[in-house]
Amino acid sequence: MTSTVYWGSPRQARLEANETLPAKLDLIIDRLALRDRVRDEIVAIKMHTGNNLSYSTAHPVFIRKVVQAVKDGGGKPFVVDLDWDVREAERRGYSTEVLGCPVYPLSGLKDGYHYTHEFPFKNMREWKVGGMIQDATFLVNFAHAKGHPSCGYGAAIKNLALGCMVSETRRSMHDLHHFDQYWFKERCPDPAIRQAILDACPHGALVQDKHDPEEIHLHYDPCPHDAGLRLFRLYQHAHPAGCGHLWIQ
């Protein structure tokens, strides 16, 4: 069964307050019947508060409207995000005074408050969910769309799948793309060709293994729009007999 998606257009037909995005969010909150669903609930509003100089996250005006709706419905709201992000969240407008509710780190002040769930998948065996997330009885996933160097796009799924985990679990999740073998050193025995492959990426996304000089790793984060991957494949095409194979899941 598909979900109903409500869309508030940024276009304004008239220069009136009820044509603005915050006013359209009020209409969406009404359609979702949020107030009717949160009575006596402990409501976690999971969002990304950003860090340092971030400014493209959801504006506090929108967050406050959701917070107020939860309070009007008899719920107990709090905003939650990663520990290092909420540490200075007030510098970007995410404070109790502005939002109308507390802002908490999802796994405690030292990233140690969590619940462990066992589910084997590739290199992972345990998944540690932030304690503040699991303690909540109702969850509002308030995500914003963003670009991402590993997956290309991040929004509602990433806000929960990674954004609700402790640091240890998030690191393991980022390492998942190294679980399946993509470099076969026996197919590229020539050190000159390996060095040319490493030098082909201007962003340093291709690196030599610290312990085995014949191994090459692909690091996605410094590689905008997978530029390193494209260069890597171009070099494979130019040297089909001498290069290893790269498999991307």
C-alpha positions as CSV (number, residue, x, y, z in Angstrom):
1,M,0.0,0.0,0.0
2,T,1.4,3.4,-1.0
3,S,1.6,6.3,1.4
4,T,-0.1,9.7,0.9
5,V,2.4,12.4,0.3
6,Y,1.4,16.0,1.0
7,W,3.3,18.7,-0.9
8,G,3.5,22.4,0.0
9,S,4.6,24.3,-3.0
10,P,7.0,27.2,-2.4
11,R,5.1,29.2,-5.0
12,Q,2.8,32.0,-3.8
13,A,-0.3,32.9,-5.7
14,R,-0.8,36.0,-3.6
15,L,1.4,38.1,-1.2
16,E,-0.4,36.8,1.8
17,A,0.8,35.0,4.9
18,N,-1.3,31.9,4.3
19,E,0.5,31.4,1.0
20,T,3.9,31.0,2.7
21,L,5.6,27.6,3.3
22,P,5.1,27.8,7.1
23,A,1.4,28.3,6.6
24,K,1.3,25.4,4.2
25,L,3.0,23.2,6.8
26,D,0.2,24.0,9.2
27,L,-2.2,22.6,6.6
28,I,-0.1,19.4,6.3
29,I,0.0,19.0,10.0
30,D,-3.8,19.2,10.1
31,R,-4.1,16.6,7.3
32,L,-1.8,14.3,9.2
33,A,-4.0,14.7,12.3
34,L,-0.8,15.0,14.3
35,R,-2.5,16.6,17.3
36,D,-5.0,13.7,17.6
37,R,-2.2,11.1,17.6
38,V,0.2,12.3,20.2
39,R,-1.8,12.6,23.5
40,D,0.4,11.5,26.4
41,E,3.1,10.3,24.0
42,I,6.8,11.0,24.4
43,V,7.6,12.4,21.0
44,A,11.0,12.4,19.5
45,I,11.4,14.8,16.6
46,K,14.4,13.5,14.7
47,M,16.1,16.1,12.5
48,H,19.6,17.1,11.5
49,T,20.6,20.2,13.3
50,G,23.8,20.5,11.2
51,N,27.2,21.5,12.7
52,N,29.7,24.2,12.5
53,L,28.7,26.5,9.6
54,S,25.7,24.5,8.4
55,Y,22.8,26.6,7.2
56,S,20.8,24.4,4.7
57,T,19.0,22.4,7.4
58,A,15.3,22.8,8.1
59,H,14.6,26.3,9.5
60,P,13.7,26.5,13.2
61,V,10.4,28.2,12.2
62,F,9.2,24.9,10.7
63,I,10.4,22.8,13.6
64,R,8.6,25.1,16.1
65,K,5.3,24.6,14.3
66,V,5.6,20.8,14.7
67,V,6.6,21.2,18.3
68,Q,3.6,23.4,19.0
69,A,1.3,21.0,17.3
70,V,2.6,18.1,19.5
71,K,2.2,20.2,22.6
72,D,-1.3,21.3,21.6
73,G,-2.2,17.6,21.2
74,G,-1.0,16.7,24.7
75,G,2.3,15.2,23.7
76,K,5.7,15.8,25.2
77,P,8.1,16.7,22.4
78,F,11.9,16.9,22.2
79,V,14.2,17.4,19.3
80,V,17.0,14.9,18.9
81,D,20.2,14.5,16.8
82,L,23.7,13.2,17.1
83,D,25.7,14.2,20.1
84,W,28.3,16.4,18.4
85,D,25.6,18.2,16.3
86,V,23.4,19.2,19.2
87,R,26.4,20.3,21.2
88,E,26.3,23.8,19.6
89,A,22.9,23.6,17.9
90,E,21.8,26.8,19.5
91,R,24.3,28.7,17.3
92,R,22.1,27.7,14.3
93,G,18.8,28.5,16.0
94,Y,18.0,25.1,17.5
95,S,17.4,25.9,21.2
96,T,14.7,25.3,23.7
97,E,13.8,29.0,23.7
98,V,13.3,29.1,19.9
99,L,11.8,25.7,19.3
100,G,9.7,25.4,22.4
101,C,11.1,22.0,23.6
102,P,14.5,20.5,24.7
103,V,17.2,19.5,22.2
104,Y,18.9,16.2,23.3
105,P,21.8,14.1,22.0
106,L,20.2,10.8,20.9
107,S,22.8,8.6,22.7
108,G,23.7,10.8,25.7
109,L,26.5,13.2,26.3
110,K,29.2,10.6,25.7
111,D,27.5,8.7,22.9
112,G,27.1,5.7,25.3
113,Y,23.4,5.5,25.9
114,H,22.0,3.0,23.4
115,Y,20.0,-0.2,22.9
116,T,21.8,-3.1,21.0
117,H,19.9,-5.1,18.4
118,E,21.5,-8.2,16.8
119,F,21.1,-8.6,13.0
120,P,23.9,-10.0,10.9
121,F,24.6,-8.2,7.6
122,K,27.9,-8.3,5.8
123,N,30.5,-6.9,8.3
124,M,27.9,-6.0,10.9
125,R,26.5,-8.1,13.7
126,E,25.1,-5.5,16.1
127,W,23.1,-2.3,15.6
128,K,23.2,0.3,18.4
129,V,20.2,2.6,18.4
130,G,20.3,5.8,20.4
131,G,18.6,5.4,23.8
132,M,16.6,8.7,23.4
133,I,15.1,7.4,20.2
134,Q,14.1,4.0,21.5
135,D,12.7,5.5,24.8
136,A,10.3,7.7,22.8
137,T,6.8,6.3,22.2
138,F,6.2,8.4,19.0
139,L,8.6,9.5,16.3
140,V,8.5,12.4,13.9
141,N,11.0,12.0,11.1
142,F,11.7,15.7,10.2
143,A,14.3,15.2,7.4
144,H,15.7,17.6,4.9
145,A,16.9,16.7,1.4
146,K,20.7,16.9,0.9
147,G,23.5,15.7,-1.3
148,H,25.8,13.0,0.0
149,P,29.3,12.0,-1.2
150,S,28.7,8.2,-0.7
151,C,25.1,7.6,-1.7
152,G,24.4,10.8,-3.8
153,Y,21.2,11.8,-1.9
154,G,20.1,11.8,1.7
155,A,16.7,12.4,3.2
156,A,14.1,10.6,5.3
157,I,15.6,7.1,5.2
158,K,19.1,8.3,6.0
159,N,17.8,10.5,8.8
160,L,16.7,7.3,10.6
161,A,18.9,4.6,9.3
162,L,22.2,6.4,10.1
163,G,20.9,9.4,12.1
164,C,19.5,7.3,14.9
165,M,22.6,5.1,15.5
166,V,25.6,5.7,17.7
167,S,29.0,6.6,16.2
168,E,30.3,3.0,16.3
169,T,27.4,1.7,14.3
170,R,27.5,4.5,11.8
171,R,31.2,3.9,11.2
172,S,30.5,0.2,10.5
173,M,27.7,1.1,8.2
174,H,30.0,3.4,6.2
175,D,32.4,0.6,5.9
176,L,29.9,-1.7,4.3
177,H,30.9,-0.7,0.8
178,H,34.3,-2.2,1.5
179,F,32.9,-5.6,2.4
180,D,32.4,-6.9,-1.1
181,Q,35.7,-7.2,-3.0
182,Y,36.2,-4.6,-5.8
183,W,39.9,-4.7,-6.3
184,F,41.7,-7.8,-7.4
185,K,45.5,-7.2,-7.0
186,E,46.5,-10.3,-8.9
187,R,45.1,-8.7,-12.1
188,C,47.3,-5.6,-11.7
189,P,50.8,-6.8,-10.8
190,D,52.5,-3.8,-12.4
191,P,53.4,-1.2,-9.7
192,A,53.6,1.6,-12.4
193,I,50.0,0.9,-13.5
194,R,48.8,0.9,-9.9
195,Q,50.5,4.2,-9.2
196,A,49.0,5.7,-12.4
197,I,45.6,4.6,-11.1
198,L,46.2,6.3,-7.8
199,D,47.3,9.4,-9.5
200,A,44.3,9.5,-11.8
201,C,42.0,10.8,-9.1
202,P,42.5,14.5,-8.4
203,H,40.6,14.2,-5.1
204,G,42.6,11.5,-3.5
205,A,39.7,9.0,-3.4
206,L,41.9,6.1,-4.5
207,V,44.5,5.2,-1.8
208,Q,47.1,2.5,-1.3
209,D,46.5,0.0,1.5
210,K,48.6,0.8,4.6
211,H,49.8,-2.8,5.0
212,D,49.7,-4.2,1.4
213,P,51.1,-1.9,-1.3
214,E,49.4,-4.1,-3.9
215,E,45.9,-3.3,-2.5
216,I,43.9,-0.2,-3.5
217,H,40.9,1.2,-1.7
218,L,38.2,3.6,-3.0
219,H,37.1,6.2,-0.5
220,Y,33.8,7.8,-1.5
221,D,33.7,10.8,0.8
222,P,36.4,12.9,-1.0
223,C,35.1,12.0,-4.4
224,P,32.4,14.5,-5.6
225,H,29.9,13.0,-8.0
226,D,32.0,9.8,-8.1
227,A,34.7,11.5,-10.2
228,G,37.3,9.1,-8.9
229,L,35.2,6.2,-9.9
230,R,34.7,7.5,-13.4
231,L,38.5,8.1,-13.8
232,F,39.1,4.6,-12.4
233,R,36.8,3.0,-15.0
234,L,38.4,5.1,-17.8
235,Y,41.8,3.8,-16.9
236,Q,40.4,0.3,-16.8
237,H,39.1,0.8,-20.3
238,A,42.5,2.1,-21.5
239,H,44.3,-0.8,-19.9
240,P,42.0,-3.8,-20.1
241,A,44.7,-6.4,-19.7
242,G,46.5,-4.7,-16.8
243,C,44.0,-3.4,-14.4
244,G,41.9,-5.0,-11.7
245,H,38.1,-5.0,-11.7
246,L,36.0,-2.7,-9.7
247,W,32.5,-3.8,-8.6
248,I,30.1,-1.3,-7.1
249,Q,27.0,-2.5,-5.4
